[in-house]
Amino acid sequence: MDIIILGFITSFLVVLVATPSLIKVAKLKHLVDYQNEKRKVHKTSKPTIGGIIIFAGAIFAFCLWFPTEDRNYNLPMDLMIESFNEFKYLIASLLILFFIGVKDDIIGTAPSKKLIGHILVGCILVLMAEIRITSMHGIFGFYDLPEWTSIILSLFTYIVLVNAFNLIDGVDGLATGIGLIGSILFGIWFFMAGNIPVTLLCASVAGALFAFLIFNFSPAKIFMGDSGSMFIGAIMSVLAIKMIEYPTNQMPPDLASISKPILAMSILVYPLFDTIRVFFLRLVKGVSPFAADQNHIHHRLMKMGLGHRNTAFVLYFFSLFIVLINFILKGNSPTIAFFIVFLLTALVYHIPFLFKLKSKA
């Protein structure tokens, strides 16, 4: 437990202390967000390279306190070796993604080139680190997946989540807060399951995001940019897949009674559902799924006059509400739980579209 607290505090302090200097440098070098009327909801330009300090704080804290042979905290050696083998590929992948994001934040990157980068990073995680979905755990009656299906589904999950966090980063504190909620919830789950290395990763990311939220919440002084949103999306995809694949026989009975795939999807319900919905609408209209528009739910809430703060809070509570439903459905069939969660998500999600717009953001 002590390394988890140390990981959180370390990343929190790194980001808290370093962000003001980063904001100053970004303004001096004109590394700010130039407005795009099709997507942006901000009226002034702000620094866009906050992902640099989120990445640095989280990875520094995680590597600094990662359990080693002389500091194993009574952890099984096989768990430490497995975690190290996975995380060496994870850090290598995140470095690639980080530089793609920084380049996009500073000079821009074509969507096709970013997609190639995402596929490359996904292949490292899925094929080399073997962080992939191998079972549906009874959803629609499916269990073990063929290897090719497992690889394709895992790559799809990774690419969707990375782009999802990129797309929801349109309101002050929104992507940061959703990432913070996700890292805390995943961290609690992995701690209860007894996986300290993954819990440390969650704590390190949570500490960095919590400190960054101080500067990113409305009125934001800095944005995380693609380097930050893609980093969070990649981490969340890895945590979700590792939750789904966690051995049931190593979990406490109360935890095992909750469907792992449904809970993982529920923790990430807002970015997942919003992105899939928007991509579908764009394809129906015959435009690129990566084209900029204002069809996201946060755009709708802003147009209703809620503002940045209230929009962020509404979507925070929406995410927590859907997660809570999983505990009510504990012990039910995974297929039944899936349909209930999906239908409830769709119903609640579309409530704002039933109201008449009051004002423009």
Secondary structure as the mmCIF struct_conf table of DSSP 4:
data_model
#
loop_
_struct_conf.conf_type_id
_struct_conf.id
_struct_conf.beg_label_comp_id
_struct_conf.beg_label_asym_id
_struct_conf.beg_label_seq_id
_struct_conf.end_label_comp_id
_struct_conf.end_label_asym_id
_struct_conf.end_label_seq_id
HELX_RH_AL_P HELX_RH_AL_P1 ASP A 2 LEU A 28
TURN_TY1_P TURN_TY1_P1 LYS A 29 HIS A 30
STRN STRN1 VAL A 32 VAL A 32
TURN_TY1_P TURN_TY1_P2 GLU A 37 ARG A 39
BEND BEND1 LYS A 43 THR A 44
STRN STRN2 PRO A 47 PRO A 47
TURN_TY1_P TURN_TY1_P3 GLY A 50 GLY A 50
HELX_RH_AL_P HELX_RH_AL_P2 GLY A 51 TRP A 65
STRN STRN3 THR A 68 THR A 68
TURN_TY1_P TURN_TY1_P4 GLU A 69 ASP A 70
STRN STRN4 ARG A 71 ARG A 71
TURN_TY1_P TURN_TY1_P5 TYR A 73 ASN A 74
HELX_RH_AL_P HELX_RH_AL_P3 MET A 77 ILE A 106
TURN_TY1_P TURN_TY1_P6 ILE A 107 ILE A 107
HELX_RH_AL_P HELX_RH_AL_P4 PRO A 111 CYS A 123
HELX_RH_PI_P HELX_RH_PI_P1 ILE A 124 MET A 128
BEND BEND2 ALA A 129 ALA A 129
STRN STRN5 SER A 135 SER A 135
TURN_TY1_P TURN_TY1_P7 HIS A 137 GLY A 138
HELX_RH_3T_P HELX_RH_3T_P1 ILE A 139 GLY A 141
STRN STRN6 ASP A 144 ASP A 144
HELX_LH_PP_P HELX_LH_PP_P1 LEU A 145 PRO A 146
HELX_RH_AL_P HELX_RH_AL_P5 GLU A 147 LEU A 167
TURN_TY1_P TURN_TY1_P8 ILE A 168 GLY A 170
BEND BEND3 VAL A 171 VAL A 171
TURN_TY1_P TURN_TY1_P9 ASP A 172 GLY A 173
HELX_RH_AL_P HELX_RH_AL_P6 LEU A 174 ALA A 193
TURN_TY1_P TURN_TY1_P10 GLY A 194 GLY A 194
HELX_RH_AL_P HELX_RH_AL_P7 ILE A 196 ASN A 216
BEND BEND4 PHE A 217 PRO A 219
HELX_LH_PP_P HELX_LH_PP_P2 ALA A 220 ALA A 220
BEND BEND5 LYS A 221 LYS A 221
HELX_RH_AL_P HELX_RH_AL_P8 GLY A 225 ILE A 244
TURN_TY1_P TURN_TY1_P11 GLU A 245 GLU A 245
BEND BEND6 TYR A 246 TYR A 246
HELX_RH_3T_P HELX_RH_3T_P2 THR A 248 GLN A 250
BEND BEND7 MET A 251 MET A 251
HELX_RH_AL_P HELX_RH_AL_P9 PRO A 253 ALA A 256
TURN_TY1_P TURN_TY1_P12 SER A 257 SER A 257
BEND BEND8 ILE A 258 ILE A 258
HELX_RH_AL_P HELX_RH_AL_P10 LYS A 260 ILE A 267
TURN_TY1_P TURN_TY1_P13 LEU A 268 LEU A 268
HELX_RH_AL_P HELX_RH_AL_P11 VAL A 269 VAL A 284
TURN_TY1_P TURN_TY1_P14 LYS A 285 GLY A 286
BEND BEND9 VAL A 287 VAL A 287
TURN_TY1_P TURN_TY1_P15 PRO A 289 PHE A 290
BEND BEND10 ALA A 291 ALA A 291
BEND BEND11 GLN A 294 GLN A 294
BEND BEND12 HIS A 296 HIS A 296
HELX_RH_AL_P HELX_RH_AL_P12 ILE A 297 LYS A 303
TURN_TY1_P TURN_TY1_P16 MET A 304 GLY A 305
HELX_RH_AL_P HELX_RH_AL_P13 GLY A 307 ILE A 328
TURN_TY1_P TURN_TY1_P17 LEU A 329 GLY A 331
BEND BEND13 ASN A 332 ASN A 332
HELX_RH_AL_P HELX_RH_AL_P14 PRO A 334 TYR A 349
TURN_TY1_P TURN_TY1_P18 HIS A 350 HIS A 350
HELX_RH_3T_P HELX_RH_3T_P3 ILE A 351 LEU A 354
BEND BEND14 PHE A 355 PHE A 355
HELX_LH_PP_P HELX_LH_PP_P3 LYS A 356 LEU A 357
#
